[in-house]
Amino acid sequence: MPATRLMPSEEGYDLIELTREICDKELRPRVDEAERAAATTPALPRDAFRTLGRAGLLSLPYPEDLGGGGQPYEVYLQVVEEIASAWMSVAVGVSVHSLTCYPVAQFGTMAQQEALLPAMLSGDQLGAYCLSERGAGSDVASMTARATPDDETEPTAYQLKGTKAWISHAGHADFYTSFVRTSDDGARGLSCFVVPGDAEGIAFGAPEKKMGLHCDTVSEVHFEGVEVSADRLVGERGQGMAIALSALDSGRLGIAAAATGLAQSALDQAVAYAKEREQFGRPIGDNQGLAFLLADMEAGVTSARAAYLHAARLHDAGRPFTKEAAVAKLVATDNAMRVTTDAVQVLGGAGYTQDFPLERYMREAKVTQIFEGTNQIQRLVISRQLLKSSSKRG
């Protein structure tokens, strides 16, 4: 269980405690069986999201008057960390859902916010974020999915055609926050739409067969002439890239928090085993080589947590946090890969078996270095932000 951390308010502390209770009662008892079953028969644990939604945990960082929890991002991210310590697939889903609501909350008109956000934030709905394509991952501007207006001057609807790839909740979502091309003007030709999940013409590919996060169902989303009302265009035509990049800053913090929760759980398992397992007449944790390994794992988890909380506090203060979000995502996910690998090492042969969840943690950690922008892309973001700020000072 992650150590108690300072909360910005009593309400925030209560939300963390509520999350821990739900994790202990509803998530931990079923995660191992559910993940094993989904490895062969993909299934999204929608009831787990409904449980979290009924508790108000799917809408924490959004305004209360629009159905949200009105909580600082700092609190929301710690909730994500707690969930990840119990069930990583669900934590990733919570982060994805929050990401899908962001464009409407930040760039939508008041009419769009009033019409769409209450349902999106109700706790009953689940969203999907359609940005990547097979040929457009890190290079978002090369996407080919397109929205064609019925009238160039005053459109009333758009017709969407194309395929999105690597989409969490595909086939299960109630709405799809989708980025598609509305002109051939490179990065300035992308736009954002909120597509209803029951719109005619949406189809889905077979679930991807992944090495981990089996309960995070992922597949392609095919827009086969999907007609979307013009009032579901978020922001202006051509503003899609700016919206996507802004959303990803916040989304990266969700992944950083989830990776930290995963690493914390791996560390907890390793410490417990090191205290109980005996060799040569004493617990293996008494051996300095292993004890120092545990100390390094703790330092990594604590550093990752500090990184995402620092970025969250900048976010809550309304200050720029692009660089800090990239740092947090880079530090937390690289750390999760390292800590889960070291935790398997602490358990030795036992850690390599499915008798313990550490082999699953190790597999789940890998993708955190890839999605929401690979860690190579994070280094690019960080370096560009550094050089930009240095030139301004000069």
Residue pairs with C-beta under 8 A, 6 or more apart in sequence:
1 20
1 85
1 268
2 81
2 82
2 85
2 261
2 264
5 16
5 78
5 305
7 13
7 16
7 75
7 78
8 72
8 74
8 75
9 75
11 71
12 71
12 72
12 74
12 75
12 78
15 57
15 60
15 69
15 71
15 75
15 79
16 75
16 78
16 79
16 82
18 55
18 57
19 55
19 57
19 79
19 82
19 83
20 82
22 51
22 52
22 55
22 57
23 82
23 83
23 85
23 86
23 87
24 86
26 48
26 51
27 48
27 83
27 86
27 87
27 90
28 86
28 87
30 45
31 86
31 87
31 357
32 357
32 360
34 43
34 45
34 87
34 215
35 89
35 214
35 215
35 360
36 214
36 354
37 43
38 214
38 215
38 217
39 214
42 207
42 214
42 217
43 215
43 217
44 93
44 169
44 172
44 215
44 216
44 217
45 87
45 89
45 90
45 215
46 126
46 172
48 87
48 90
49 58
49 90
49 93
49 94
49 97
49 126
50 123
50 124
52 58
52 83
52 90
52 94
52 123
53 59
53 122
53 123
53 124
54 123
55 123
56 69
56 123
57 69
57 79
57 83
57 94
57 123
58 94
58 97
58 98
58 121
58 123
59 67
59 68
59 69
59 101
59 121
59 122
59 123
60 68
60 69
60 71
60 75
60 76
60 79
61 68
61 69
61 71
61 72
61 73
61 76
61 98
62 68
62 69
62 70
62 101
62 105
62 117
62 121
63 70
63 105
64 70
66 105
66 113
66 114
66 117
66 118
66 121
67 117
67 118
67 119
67 120
67 121
67 122
68 105
68 117
68 121
69 76
72 312
72 316
73 250
73 253
73 312
73 315
73 316
74 309
74 312
74 313
74 316
76 98
77 253
77 254
77 256
77 257
77 308
77 309
77 312
78 257
78 309
79 94
80 91
80 94
80 95
80 254
80 257
80 258
80 261
81 91
81 257
81 258
81 260
81 261
81 264
81 305
82 261
83 90
83 91
83 94
83 258
83 261
84 91
84 92
84 257
84 258
84 259
84 260
84 261
84 262
84 265
85 261
85 262
85 264
85 265
85 268
86 261
86 265
87 215
88 213
88 258
88 261
88 262
88 361
88 364
89 213
89 214
89 215
89 216
89 364
90 215
91 257
91 258
91 261
91 262
92 168
92 213
92 216
92 255
92 258
93 126
93 168
93 169
93 216
94 254
95 251
95 254
95 255
95 257
95 258
96 127
96 128
96 129
96 168
96 169
96 251
96 254
97 126
97 127
97 169
98 250
98 251
98 254
99 127
99 129
99 177
99 247
99 248
99 250
99 251
99 254
100 120
100 127
100 128
100 129
100 173
100 175
100 176
100 177
101 117
101 120
101 121
101 127
101 177
102 246
102 247
102 250
102 251
103 177
103 192
103 194
103 234
103 235
103 243
103 247
104 112
104 113
104 116
104 117
104 120
104 177
104 194
104 234
105 113
105 117
106 243
106 246
106 247
107 192
107 234
107 235
107 239
107 243
107 246
108 116
108 117
108 234
108 235
111 231
112 231
112 232
112 234
115 231
116 175
116 194
116 232
119 125
119 174
120 127
120 175
124 174
125 174
125 175
126 169
126 172
126 173
126 174
127 169
127 173
127 174
127 175
127 176
127 177
128 167
128 168
128 169
128 170
128 172
128 173
128 175
128 176
128 177
128 221
129 167
129 168
129 176
129 177
129 247
129 251
130 164
130 167
130 176
130 177
130 178
130 179
130 195
130 221
131 140
131 143
131 164
131 179
131 244
132 140
132 164
132 165
132 166
132 167
133 143
133 144
133 145
133 162
133 163
133 164
133 165
134 163
134 165
135 142
135 143
135 144
136 142
136 143
136 144
137 166
138 373
138 374
138 376
138 377
140 179
140 187
140 190
140 241
140 244
141 186
141 187
141 190
141 241
143 162
143 179
143 180
143 181
143 190
144 162
144 181
145 160
145 161
145 162
145 163
145 164
145 178
145 179
145 180
145 181
145 223
146 160
146 161
146 162
146 180
146 181
146 182
147 158
147 159
147 160
147 180
147 181
147 182
147 191
147 193
147 228
148 158
148 159
148 161
149 155
149 157
149 158
149 182
149 230
150 156
150 157
150 158
150 159
155 230
156 229
156 230
157 227
157 228
157 229
157 230
158 182
158 193
158 227
158 228
158 230
158 233
159 225
159 226
159 227
159 228
160 178
160 180
160 193
160 195
160 201
160 223
160 225
160 226
160 227
160 228
161 223
161 224
161 225
161 226
162 180
162 181
162 222
162 223
163 205
163 220
163 221
163 222
163 223
164 178
164 220
164 221
164 223
165 220
166 208
166 218
166 371
167 176
167 218
167 219
167 220
167 221
168 216
168 217
168 218
169 217
170 204
170 205
170 217
170 218
170 219
170 220
170 221
171 204
171 217
171 219
172 217
173 197
174 196
174 197
175 194
175 195
175 196
175 197
176 194
176 195
176 197
176 202
176 221
177 192
177 193
177 194
177 195
177 234
178 192
178 193
178 194
178 195
178 221
178 223
179 190
179 191
179 192
179 240
179 243
179 244
180 190
180 191
180 193
180 223
180 240
181 189
181 190
181 191
182 189
182 190
182 191
182 237
182 238
182 240
183 189
183 237
183 238
185 238
187 241
188 238
188 241
189 238
190 238
190 240
190 241
190 244
191 233
191 235
191 236
191 237
191 238
191 239
191 240
192 233
192 234
192 235
192 239
192 240
192 243
192 244
193 228
193 232
193 233
193 234
194 232
194 234
195 202
195 223
195 226
195 228
195 232
196 228
196 232
199 226
199 227
199 228
200 226
200 227
201 223
201 224
201 225
201 226
201 227
202 221
202 222
202 223
202 224
202 226
203 221
203 222
203 224
204 219
204 220
204 221
204 222
205 219
205 220
205 221
205 222
206 219
207 217
207 218
207 219
208 218
208 219
210 218
210 367
211 363
211 366
211 367
212 360
212 363
212 364
212 365
212 366
212 367
213 364
213 367
234 243
235 242
235 243
248 372
248 373
249 321
249 322
249 325
250 315
250 325
251 372
252 325
252 326
252 328
252 329
252 372
252 373
252 378
253 308
253 311
253 312
253 315
253 325
253 328
253 329
254 372
255 329
255 332
255 333
255 368
255 371
255 372
256 304
256 307
256 308
256 311
256 325
256 328
256 329
256 331
256 332
256 333
257 308
257 332
258 368
259 304
259 332
259 333
259 335
259 336
259 365
259 368
260 301
260 304
260 305
260 308
260 332
260 335
260 336
262 336
262 340
262 361
262 364
262 365
262 368
263 297
263 300
263 301
263 304
263 332
263 335
263 336
263 339
263 340
263 365
264 301
265 357
265 361
266 297
266 336
266 339
266 340
266 343
266 358
266 361
266 362
267 294
267 297
267 298
267 301
267 339
267 343
269 343
269 347
269 356
269 357
269 358
269 361
270 294
270 297
270 342
270 343
270 346
270 347
270 358
271 285
271 294
273 284
273 346
273 347
273 350
273 356
274 283
274 284
274 285
274 290
274 291
274 294
274 346
275 283
275 285
276 283
277 283
277 284
277 347
278 284
284 290
284 346
285 291
285 294
290 346
293 342
293 345
293 346
294 346
296 342
297 338
297 339
297 342
297 343
300 335
300 338
300 339
301 335
301 339
303 331
303 335
304 328
304 331
304 332
304 335
304 336
305 332
307 324
307 327
307 328
307 331
307 332
308 328
308 332
310 324
310 328
311 321
311 324
311 325
311 327
311 328
314 320
314 321
314 324
315 321
315 325
322 381
322 385
323 381
323 382
323 385
323 386
323 389
326 373
326 378
326 379
326 381
326 382
326 385
327 378
327 382
329 372
329 373
329 375
329 378
330 375
330 378
330 379
330 382
332 368
333 365
333 368
333 369
333 375
334 369
334 375
336 365
336 368
337 362
337 365
337 366
337 368
337 369
339 365
340 358
340 361
340 362
340 364
340 365
341 362
341 365
343 351
343 358
343 361
343 362
344 351
344 352
344 358
344 359
344 362
345 351
347 356
347 358
350 356
351 358
351 359
352 359
353 359
354 360
369 375
373 381
